[in-house]
Structures are given as C-alpha cells and as structure tokens.
Amino acid sequence: MTIDVTVPDIGDFDSVPVVSILVSVGDTVALEDPLVELESDKATMEVPSSAAGVVKEIKVAEGDKVSEGSLLMVLEGSATEEKPALAAVPAPAPVAAAPATAPAPVVDSGFSKAHASPSIRAFARQLDIDINKINGTGRKGRILREDVTKYLKSNTAATPAGGGGMGIPAMPVVDFSKFGPVEDVEMPRVKKLSGPALHRAWLNIPHVTVDEEADITELDAYRRELDTAAKEQGYRVTLLSFMVKACVSALKDHWEVNSSIHPDGDKLIKKNFYNIGFAADTPQGLMVPVIKDADRKGIVEISKELGALSLAAREGKLKSPDMQGATFTISSLGGIGGTGFTPIVNAPEVAILGLTRAKMAPVWDKASETFVPRLMQPLSLSFDHRAIDGALGARFNASLKHLLGDVRRLML
C-alpha cells in the first residue's frame, strides 16, 4: 500500500522553507527516520517519517515552502507499518542541558565551496569550525550535522571518549574486550549532538560552583497543602515551582546572574526579562524546556506549565520555541539523591542552579538553645567567573536561602 507522509504539527510556523531533502526515491526508511529538514527564522526542524517503507515519490523540492499537512512524499509500505504522524523534532541546541537558541548568522568566505544547508552552516559557526574543512557524507556530498560533530571530535580528541587537542593529552585507547565481553551501544541522538558542545562549554567557561543550604521546612509544608488540592485538578505542585519563583526574585536583585557576555567580551548584556529553563530527564536524553516570563506567573500557573512541558519532553513532543530564550537554568536531581554537584553553565547564560535531594538535619535554634530538626535544601550555583565573581555568587545563593526560608517572601 502507499502511505502519504505529511508535515506534522510544527507549532505556529507557517510557510517554512525546505532546506534539505535527506532521502531519494528508492531509499528504504524506517519509522522516525529523518526525511527533510525545515528551517524557519527561529529554528531548524527535521521531519521524521511517520511510517516505514520505500520512498516512491518525493513531492517537494529544496526551497519549497510547506506548512502543517503539506504532502512531503509517498512511501510504499504495509498497512501494519503506518503510525500516527509524529511532531517535527527540533534540532537540539549545542548544549543539551540547555534551551535552544536561534542560530547565529553565518558568514564564511568559502560559502559557495561547501555543500551544506544554512542550519548546518550556523551549527558549524557556533562551534567555531571552518565548514570548508569538513567532508560531507550526505547525498551528493552534502555536509550533515553528524559530519560537523565528527569533525569537532576528531580535532579535540584522539578518541570519541574525549581528550587530546588544544594542548590536552589524549586519552589512551583501551581494548576492553581483552578483559571480558563488551558491546558498542549507540548514544541517543541528543547526547551525540550535545556532547561536543558541553565539552566546548567546559573548556571555554571558567566554571565556579558555590554551595549553600536553605531551610525549606515551612515552605514544603505549604507546598504539600497546595499539592493535595492540585492532585484533584490533575496537576502537581513540586518544589521546583517555588524554586522558579525564588530564582526570579533573586535574579531581580542580582541582574548580572541573568545576563550574557557581549560578543566583544567587554560588556554584559542586561536582560530585563526572566525565562527560566529547567532540565527534564527523558528517554532521549536531557532536554531543557523554558518557562517564559516566569516573573508574571504565580505558583499554580508555573506548576501547570512545568507539568505540561515535562510531559511533552518525555513524549518527544517539545517544539523548538519551547526550548528557546532561557536566561537562567535550574537542573534538579530531585529525589534521585546527592548532596551537591557542579552543573555545566548553559552558554550564552552565565549561571545555572543545581538542586539535590532535601534532607532533615539538626539545626541550632538560638531561642531554645537546642538543635531542632529542619528540612534543608542543598543549592549548587555554577557560574561563569568572567561575569560573576565568587562574592556575587555567594550573595545570590544567600538571597535564595532568605527567600526560601519564608514562603511569604516569594509573594512580594
């Protein structure tokens, strides 16, 4: 039977140009294999196949503009192979624990030499790679995103595990099969694309982490009350909702933590808006949805939005705008455990807050001159030392501690 493959839900985008066709007539494709690449003024998206089969007809050409429902191609397949159309998969941002940002304009002197789409050129530009040095493995020698990633790895490491290049000694290659049975397991696509950029962020950003503990005993009691009522309405109120509110208040008092370093390196870009990203653990890897305009939303609205975005992330239905525009990120290990860690700053942001499991601990009470049990929340703030010095980082954490110590302060 023949199967029509159409453009799935791509959000609010309309008349999006086709920048690359990734298959040819006669090719065999599996379910979710990328078929075409679309690029709007805000994001790049790969459209996955909604069925398995053989490409019979391609109904679009590079440069054509398509919208939701537009016919892309016809497959020859079986009735048992067809599945509902999937949402277009946004190309992950260079940093996986991080929200996506619109690609920077690409300017390279050899533009006509390399065979690559605008999005791939932008990706290479973000990684400071000369695209003309990359050998394309795609159709007709087209440079693919994987080619850029491979080139970056080969020039920063002697092996895919990292190390080597940039004056860093290479990691030794070990044949583990000499010691026991082994097998190679493919990394999820998100990790493949984000790994090199995380490596780049770690090498280029002077990371500093400041740890603190906040007393959330009363706050958590109030949260439990709200959560009990929320369950009846189909959503949950977690500690993360209050953390978002507390971070917004602290960012207002310490605007540098909400800034970005100007490209000239001599200025900070002061942002007068507050979009809070949060790391969501998914089967595909770490995704970072963004709560937009968090300063204008209350606990209930933030809680509902956190739940909806987390579900979309787990189901692979996040749209590119859902992961763009963050000014500050929270990475929470929640109930998994830990007492502290160093989250990697999600450039171009300059700070990220890490949360681990809250714990009951004896705290000295001056009034009664005794130790009393209190629920303490560890806070680990990582920041770019070029924009934020240690004193400012400590003051930001102190502000969070003060705000979280009395829930009424979050309502001011």
N, C-alpha and C positions, 0 to 999 in steps of 0.2 A: 504494500500500500504506500501511497505518497503522503508525506507529512509536511504541512506548511509550518515554517519557523518564522515567527514574527517578533517584533521588538516588544519586550515586556515592559512593565511599569518602570519608567526611568525618572520618576519624580515630576517636578514642574517643568522639566526641559521639553522643548518643542523644536522641531526642525533642526535636529542635531546632525552635523555632517559625519559621514562615514570616512574615517581617515585611513583605515586599513582593513582589507579582507584577508582573513587568516587561513582560508581553505580554498581548494579548487574543485571544479567539477570532477567527480570520480573519487574524491577523498572519502575515506571511511571515518566517521566521527562517533565518539561516544557521548553519552549523556553528560552535559555540563562542559563539554569541550568548548573553548572559545571559538567563535565563528567570525565575528567582526569586531572592530574597535571603533567606538564613537567618541567624539571629543567636543564638549561644549566649551563655553568661555570660562567655566568653573571647574570642570572635572573631566577625566578620561574614564571611559567605561568599556569593559569587554562584555559582549553579549554572549552568554553560554548557550549551547544547544539544548533545546527542550526535549530532545529525543536522540536515540542512537540510530544510525543508518548511513547510507551512502549519499553524498551530495549529488543531486540530479540536476538542479538548476540554481543559479545564483541570480537573484532578482535586483540586486543593487550594484552600483559601481562606486569606486572611491570618489569622494566629492559629492555624492548624492546626499540629500538631507532626509532624515527619517524621523518619525515620531512613534509614540506607543501604538502598537497594532500594525505598523508598516510591515509588509512582507519582505523578508530578507532572502530566504532561499527555500527550495523544496528538497526534501530528503526522501530517499527510497528506504523504507523500513518496514517493521512488522507492527501489528496492532498492539502487541504486548510491550513494545519498547517505548511507546509515546507516554510522556508525563506532562503534567501542567507546566506551563511556561514559568521559568524562574526569573526572579528580578535580576536586572543587569548588575554585574559585580563591579563596584568601583575599584579602579586600580589603587592598591594600598599606597599610603603615603610612605616616603622614605623611612620614617620612623614608625615601627609597628606599635609601640605603646603610645601612639600618638595620633592625633587627629590629622586628617589630610588637609593640605593647603593647595591652592591653585598653583600650577606650575609657573615658574618664572619665565619671562620672555627669553627666547633662545636666540643668541647672536653668535654665529661662528663663521669664520671666513671661508670654510670649505663646504658651505651648505649644500651646494649642488653635487658634491662628490659622494657623500654618504646617502644610502638609501634607507631612510627612516621616517616614521611619522612625526608630526610636531610634538606629540606627547613623549615619545621616546627621546627626542632631542632635548626636551625640557628635563626629563629624568636624568639624562647624561650631564646636562648643565648643572643640575642641583648637586651632583656628585663630583663636580669639577673634572669631568672626563672629556677629552677631545674625541668626539664621536667618529672622526675620520680614522682613528686608530683601531676601531672595532670591526671585526669581521662578522658580517651578518650570516645567520643560519636559517633565516626565514625564506619564504618563497621569493625567487629571483634575487637572492642575496639581501633581502630586507633585514635590517637590524631589529631584533626583538628585545624586549625588556630583559629577558634572561641573558642575552648576549652582553648587555651592559653590566648586569650583576656579575657575570662570569669574568668579565674584563677587570672589574674592580677587585674581585677576589684574587685574581692572578697577579695583580700589581700591588696588593697589600699583604699577601700571604703566600707562602710556599705551598701550603696545603689548604683545602677548604675549611679546615678547623681554625684557621687564623694564624697570625704570627708572620713575621717576615715583612720586608718592605719598610719604607720610611725609617730606616735605621734600626728597626726592631728585629732581633734574632729570630730566625724561622723556627717553627715547632718541628721536632723530628717526626719522620714518618714511621709509624709502628705497624707491623704486620700482626694484628691481634689474633689471626687465625692460628698462629703457632701455639697459642695458649688455650684455645678452646673454640667451640662453634661460634660463628658470627654471621650476621646478615646485614646488608645495606637496606635501610628504610628511608624512603623519601620524606623529606621535611614538608610540612604543609606549605602551600604557596605563599601565604602571608609571611611565614618565617623566612622563606628563601629571599623574599624581596626586602624584608625589614632588617635582616641580619647585617648586611653590609653598611646600611645607614646608621644602625645602632653602633656599629664599630666606629664609623666615622664620627658620630657624636661623642663617643667616649674618648677618642683620640684628640678631638679638636676643642672640647669644652673642659675647662678646668673645674672639675666637679668638687664640691664640698658638701658634706652632709652634717646637719646639726640635729641632734635628738632631744626630745622633750617628752614629758608625760603630762596628760591633762586629766583632772578629776571629773569624770562624767557620771557620777553616781546619780545625782538628781536629774540630769538630762536624760539618762537612759530610762529612768522610771517614767518620766513624761513620755518618752518615745514609745514605751510599751503600752501606755494608755492609748495613744494615737493609733498604734498598730492594731490593737484589739478592735477598734472601731473600723479601721481601714479594711481589715480582712472581710468584714461583712459586705463591703462595697467592691471587693475584687482587686484590691491592690495592697501593697505593704509599705510600711514606714520603717526604713532602716536608718542606722547611724549615719550612713553616707549622706542622706538628705540634710541632716544637721551640719555635717562637715562642709557641704557645699555652701550653706548659709554662712557658717563661721569663716570660711575662706574668703568669701566676698567681702565681709566686713573687715577682715584683716588686710585684704588687698587694697581697700579704700584708704586705709591708714598708712600703707606702705606701697605706694604706687609702683616703685621700682620692680617689685616682685611680679607685677602684672605687665611688665614692659617687654620689649625686644631690643636687641642691639642693632643699631642702624648699620646698613651695609658699609658705611665709611669707617666704622669702628670707633668713631669719636663722639657719638651721641646715643642716647636711648630713645626709643620710640615709646612715648607715653600713651597708653590705651585707656580711653575713657569709657570702656565697655567691659563687661565681665562674663565671659563664656567659659564655663568650667568643663573640661574634659574628664572622663573617668574611664579607667582601664576595665574592660569587660573580658573575662576569660571565656573563650568559645572553643568548640571542637576544631575550628580552622586556625586558631591562634589568638593572640591578643589583639583586640580591637578597641578603639578609643572614641566612643560616641561623645557628643558635646551638648551640654545643657546651655542653650543660648539665652542671653540676657537674664542670667540667674539672679541678678540684683533686683529684678522686677517680679520675682516669683516667690510664693510662700512655700512652707514645708509640704503642704498637701500637693500642690501643683508640681513641685520638684519631685516628690515621691512617685507620682503617677508617671511623670516623664522618664524618670530613672528606670522604672519597671518596663515601660514600653520600649525604650531604646535597648535595654539589656536583652529583652526577648527577641527583638529584631536582629541584634548582633548574634545571638545563639542560633537563630534560624537562617542566618546568612542573608537577611533582607534589609540590611542597612543601606541607605542611599548615600551617595558621596557627600551631599550637603550636611548629612547627619554627623560627619566626622571632620568638618572644616571649622576654622575660625576660633579654636580654643586659645585662651590667653593664659591659662593655668590648668594643670592636670593633677588629679588625685589617683593614686594607684593603691588599691586596698587588697591586702591578703585576707582580710576579714576573718572568718572562722577557721581558716587553714592553719594559722598559728604564727610563730615567730615573735621576736621581741624587738626587731628593728632591721632595716636593710637600706641599701643605697639605690633608689630608683634612678634610672638614667634620664637626664633632662631631655625633654622633647623639643628640641630646637625647631622653630625660632623662639619658643618660650624660653624663659631663663630660670624657671623653678618648677619643681614637682614635689608633691607631698605624698609620702609613703605611710600607709597605715597597717598595723598588725593587730593581732587579737588583743582586746581589752582584758585585763585581769584584776582580780581582787588582791589588794595589797594593804598591809598595815601602814597607816599614815598618822604621824604625830599630830594630835589635836592640842593646841596651846591652852584652850579654855579649860578642858578637863584634865590636861596633863597626862593623857593616856594615848595609846595607839588605838585607832579605830579602823575598821575595815572600809575601804573605799575602792570603787571601780575605776581603775586607771587605764587610760588610753595612750599607748605609745605613738609618738609623732616623729617621723623622719623626713626632714626637709632637705632635698638636694637642690643645689643651685649653681648657676654659672658665676664663678668668682669674679669675672670681669665686670658683671653688672651689679652683683650683690656681694658685699663683704660679710665676714663672719658675724660682726656685731648686728648688722641689719637682719641677717638670717635668724639670729637668736631672738631679736626683738619681734620678728614675725611669729616665731613659734610661741613666744611669750604672750602675744596678742591672742593667738588661737587658744592657748591654755586659759587665759582670762575669760574669753567668750564662752568656751565650752563648760566652764565652771559654774555658770548660772544661765540657764536656758532663757531667762528674761532678757539677757543682754543681746540675744540674737534677734529679738523682736524690735530693737530700737532702730 
